[in-house]
Amino acid sequence: MSAQKSRKPKASRARAFRLDTGLRPGDVDLHINVDPQAGKAFDGRVEFELDSDRPRRRIEIHAAELRVHRARVAFGGESLRGRIVMRPERETALIHFDRTLPAGRLRLSLSFAGTLRGDLSGLYGAEVNGARYAFTQLEPASARKFFPCFDEPAMKARFALSVTTPAANQVISNSREERVAIGDTGQKTVHFERTPLLSSYLVALAVGDLRASRVVRAGKTPIRLWFVPGFENLVDFGLLAARQSLLRLEEYFGIPYPYSKLDLVAVPDFEIGAMENAGAVFFRETLLLIDPDTVTLAEKKRAAEVICHELAHMWFGNLVTMAWWDDLWLNEAFATWMAFWIVDRWKPGWKMWHDFQHHRAPALDLDGLRNTHAIYTPVASPEEANANFDVITYEKGASVVRMLEHYIGEAAFRRGVRKYLRRHFEANASANDLWSALEEASGEGVAKVVQAWTLRPGFPLLRVKTERRGKTTHASISQERFREGPARKADTLEAAWPIPWVAHVGRSGRAPSAHRRQLLTRRRQQVPLGKTAPRFLYANADEGGFFRVEHGSQEHEALLQHAGDLAVAERMGWVGHQWALVRTRRAPLARFLEVADALASDRDPDVLAALERPLAVLGRRLAPLASAEAPELFAAWIRDHFGAGFGALGFDPRPSEAGPRRLRRARLLSLAGGLGADPTLIREATRRCGAYLTDRDSLCPDLADPVVGIAAASGNARLYARLRRAAERAHTPQERRRFLLALADFPGNDEIDETLERCLGDGVATQDVAFVLARAMANPAATLRTWRFLRRRWSRLLRRMPPHLAGRLIETTPLLGTKAHRKEVAEFFREHPVPSAERTLRQALERFDSWNRFKGPARRELDAFLRSP
Ligand SMILES: [Zn+2]
């Protein structure tokens, strides 16, 4: 498409980072010597079979922060030595030869050496209880830090790995072990079968004292979990979720699982949530190892969703790979959508699409900013690809995929996906290839609809009213770009979004509610709804569309009266839209509080969760600015609305109580005891937290988060010491995370200082540092202190944290609130730039502005509301 072409980076800029496509790898033999216990050094040797399209005297290959030596090339019975020049600015090694190499088949061999890294990327070291490990994390462009390679997604090769290490270590890679050779010095060499064609970022290696679960099979595929010693009893759920996902994915795609086995590895220190290495998927421990007795339902659902997401990549991403990183979004958007789709079919009672609503809420928030980006973004360098790993790529992308599936229908969508995978089997493709396949399968014009959503940043706000015209009621709809800040002149010139619009129309009398569908293509449009006026109209049925809705005041009144008739996702969406309208001064605060009032006794835990987020902003951030009395008046309002609901349920579940009721209890406790600061509930939560630390069976697992959180938020030094010990001796990864994060919730300066200092040392794993600090920023009693600590210790923190996680901290700075702090933040990061988080910083500054526009008028409205009888 032309629009896409004009957005491609300038050829020269892109070329600066790309290898010569005339030289392509085939088979790669990679040998590694590594002994993580003995030290950080590793070395290896790699041999490439190459196809060269023309005679050449130089070969350029990716290599970063490695020592590369002994280059040799062989062709037609000859062998030449090469001279190696490292080019750090391009992250490559350029190998010069004295003579011209002919076109055709070449064999290149190189030796190399490196150091196990400390930043959770490339081949890195990790330590648990004195045992040392080596793991890889190579996406998007860290394979070149592990071994010299052609590190671009389209340069697929077949890898045969072998690893020499002390015999006591386990070695895991993408394929099955072919053979193990035992050396005479206590060493062994593990040879793995050659992989199918793979992009370099999907190569995997794990070395160390790892334990394996039993093997379960999904069809022909053997599945195992791997973990550090001590977690033997936490494997059943991961095995079950992997097997259930794999069988369903094979059925969906109509193609068998593409690799010879499936290992799922729980990695004790890991940068991201999980990584879809072909045949050897790596996870954070919290997302794979599950204790059925103490895990919360939310943790279990999240694990299932992530396991399924990674397995969806085995086809969508690994078997068929994006040609370049600009289409990374498609991998992630599709896998995100697919995981919810599959887990929802496996466990309908889990209501996964409600979780999806929570996940995409931050995407709608972010995409309203000026500094958002289109889902599809041209990228010249791997760093730019890194900066695109955000909620726009994943959650907005998944919303667009979902919208498209609803638009062309489930069956046609699946046919199109199958066609696309078969057509590009083991090769590379672009988003346009998928649109073509979907168009063929559905006969609908897919590209023109979907590209408006992927190539344009932002999303529309739909203003919707019902009008009587003659004998028919119409929905009168206008659309404009939704902006967190003031509208811009250019907005009025933007074309309309093509919106596959579905409305929930509440019929009067006995007629059942119905969905009205229409492809909206104009900025203003009338859609006939029928002869009788509807009882209510909800203009984003099931929240299937990625847009916000402002209902007219009559329509708003009707929704208040018929809130119970809306679907759960609609009630959740309604809360989010009303809050966004209030936050951007399109509606008065009272309008949101009316909705909160109408939904306060809602029986669905996800609706309560959707309410809690904005209510927390009002209670924790706005009320203290409104007046001296406002915080207590607001807390009383919360207790008034949610206290009785919790009182009716009590702390202790009835035997065999249903899941939703348990989740509702947890949510109501968090509201009434946390935001409502009910002193009786705080006392009881503190008592139960103490009991829970001694005896995990004393508390319903779903209450663990609110009970520990509420206790910590008013906790003393003694509780702090107990929680810290509990974190150190946790029985499960989820417990460790729960207790560790709660150390940032305390009100006292001494406790907060200790938590912050721990982030500099071994008390907090590298993977958790940013999360603990972000939690401390979100604790109103600790925000300022944490910010001062961040500034003081920034360079040390940055040495510990991968840049991707440093961005997480920048995201939290708007919690500081004031204009003076905005200036401080801007200045500080001007002096201490984080290149991969430049956009994150601009977004954070924009959020400061948006808060400052909101808080002035809103605090007066809140004060007046709380004082009104
Ligand atoms: Zn993914």
Boltz pocket constraint, residues with backbone or C-beta under 6 A from the ligand:
constraints:
  - pocket:
      binder: B
      contacts: [[A, 274], [A, 276], [A, 309], [A, 310], [A, 313], [A, 331], [A, 332], [A, 335]]
      max_distance: 6.0
